[in-house]
Amino acid sequence: MAENTSTILRNKLVYSVFPRNYTSSGSFKSVRDDLVRIRKLGTDIIWLMPIHPIGRKNRKGALGSPYAISDYRAINPELGTMEDFIQLCQAIHQQGMKVIIDVVYNHTSPDSKLLSEHPDWFYHHTDGHLGNRVADWSDIIDLDYQNHDLWDYQINTLKKWAQYVDGFRCDVAPLIPLDFWMTARQELENFKPDLIWLAESNDPDFIKRVRDSGFEDLSDGELY
């Protein structure tokens, strides 16, 4: 745990929800209808997997992966509306639980809003083509955090969602510069204190493979 993380979190139970597959209707409303049962399980924190629109270009399967996001600041209409999402967050709080959402900041879909507006914020191979630094993730393209305008955009996006949620689960956090996370945590602490930050980490073999390729991949110690 980070040195400024409350040790109380060690004893909290997190319940992960993939809204699209959670019920047959796959909506925020159906999750809301099940909150009493979830709370009775002893749940303290509900983690909602990505809630944003999914890209269409290079989709995997008919529905696509929720980790190939096309717009960080919008709601996937298949799950409901922005008002539906806000009502879900409010209902979670009314049950005495907290809610965190997935933030997928390493990459976007190849047809994302960010790419159309800021192509310079993306990683390019030496031949100029878009792509990935690591792994064979065919439905996404990597962002490039050397551009600090991207930092501002991403942090402001976190502030937008922090109006409703209590924290963030950070997808492939080790592939994003540590300085970005430290800056984001500080700015969000000033915006809304005591947010929860849950980082996905990578296994040692993956870290070595990425570093051998000449790219940054944070160890668990660095993430802490």
N, C-alpha and C positions, 0 to 999 in steps of 0.2 A: 504494500500500500504506500502511496505517496506520503511524505512526512506531514503534509497538511490535510490528510484524509482522516476523518473521525474513525477511531477503532470500533465504534459502535456498529459500523457497517459490516464487520466480520460476522455478526450474529443475525444479519437480516436475510430473509428468504426472498429470492428473486424468481418470479414466474415469467417465463418467456412466452410471448404470443406472436404467432405468424398470422396476422388477421385474415389473409386471403384463404388459408386452409383451416382456420380455427373452427368454422362451422360451414354448413352447406351454403349459406348466403354470403359468407366471406366479407362481412361488413363491420364497421365500427359499432353499429347498433347491436349486432349479435354478441360482440364482446361485452358491451355494456350490460346486456341482459344476463350475463353469467358472472358478474362481479361478486355477488353474494357468495356463490359457491367457491370462487377463487379465494376470497378473503377467509373463508372457513378452513381452507387448507393451511392457514398460517402465513399466507403471503404478506410481505411488507412492501415489495416493489414489483411493479409490472413493467417488463421490458417489451416494448413494441418493436418488432422487426420492421424494416423500412416501410414507411408510409407514403412515399413519394411516387410520382408517375414513373412508369418503367419505359425505357426507350424501345423503339421498334426496330431500329437498324441492327442487324446481326443478332437478333433475339435468339435465345436458346429455348427451343420449344415454342408452342403456340402462345403461352402466357408470358414468357420471359422471366428473367431473374429480378427480384426486387432490389438486388445489389447493383443493377445496371440502371442507375437513376438518370432521368432526363431533366429534372428540375428540382433543385434542393428546397425551393421555397413554396412548392405547391403540394397539394394532396392528390394521391392516386384516386381518380374518380370511381374506380372499381370498388373502393372501400367506403366511399361516402363523400361528404362535403367537408369543408373547413369547419362549419358549424357542428357537424356530426363529431368531428375529432375533438373540438373544444368541449362538447358535452360529455364525451367519453372521459376526458381528463378530469373534468369537474366531478363526474360520478365516481371515478377512482379515488379522488380526494375525499369525497363524502363517505366512502367506505373505510377511510383511515389509512389508505395505501398511497404510495408515491408512484410516479410513472416516469420512465426514461424511454427515449427513442434512439434508434440506430442512426448514427451519422456516418456516411460512407464517403470519406473525404480523400481517399487515394485516387479515385477515378470516377468517371461518369459514363453514360452510354455514348456511343459514337454519334448520336443525333441530339445531344443535350443542348439545352438553352445556352449554357455557358460556352460551348464550342461555337455556336452561331454568333455570339456576342463578343467573345474574347478568345479567339483561337491561339493567341500568344500565351495564354495561361496553361497550355497543354504541353506535355512531353513529346518531343519529336526525335525520331531516329536520325542518325547522321545523314541519311538520304532525304530527310525532310518529311518523311511520312509519320503520321500519328501512330501510336501503338502503346505497348506496355514495356516497362522496364524488367519486370519479372513475371513468371508464370504464363501459361497459355490460356489467358482469359479472353476469349475471342469476342465477347459481347461488350467489352469496355475499353476505354482509352484512359491513360494516366494523366493526372494533373501535374503541373510543374511548380513546386513551391519556391522556386528561386524568384518568382514574381510576387512581390509583397502586396500588390493590389489584390491578388487572390486571397491573401491572408485577411485583408480587410473585409472582403466579400463574405468569406466563410465565417468569420467571427460575427459579423452583423447578422448572418443567417442563424447562427446559434442563439443570438439575442432574440430573434423573432420567435423561435420555438420555446425559449426559456420563459416566455410570458405564460406558457401553459404547462410545461413539463418541469420535472425536478432534476433532470440530468440527462446524460448521454452515454450510450454504449458506442465506443469508437472503433469502427471496423478497420482491420489491418493497420492499427495505430502505429506499429513499428516502421512502416514504410513512409511515414510523414515526419518531417524534421521535428526533433524534440523542442526546438525553440518556438515552433508554431504552437505546439500544445501548451507550453509554459505561458506564452503570450495570451492564448485563448483563455486559459484557466484564470489568469490574473484579471483580464478584462471582464470575464463573465462573473468573477467573484465580486467585482465592483458593481456589476449590473444586478446580480441576484445571488446573494451569499449562500453557501452551503449546498451548491449543486453537487450531484453525484456524477463521478467520472469513472466509467468502466472501460478499460482498454483490452482489446483483443491482442494477444501476444503470439509470437511465432516460435516454432520449435527450433532447436539448435541446428538441425540439418538444413532447414530452410534458410535460416539466418546466414549460415556459412555459404550456401549456394548464391544468395543474393550478394553478399559481400565479395565473394570471389568474382562476381560479374562486374564489380566496381560501383555498386550502388549501396545506399544507406539502408540498414535494417537494424532497428534498435533491439538490444537485448532486454531481458526482463529487468535487470538491474538499472539500466538506463531509463526504462519506462517508469520504474518506481521513483 
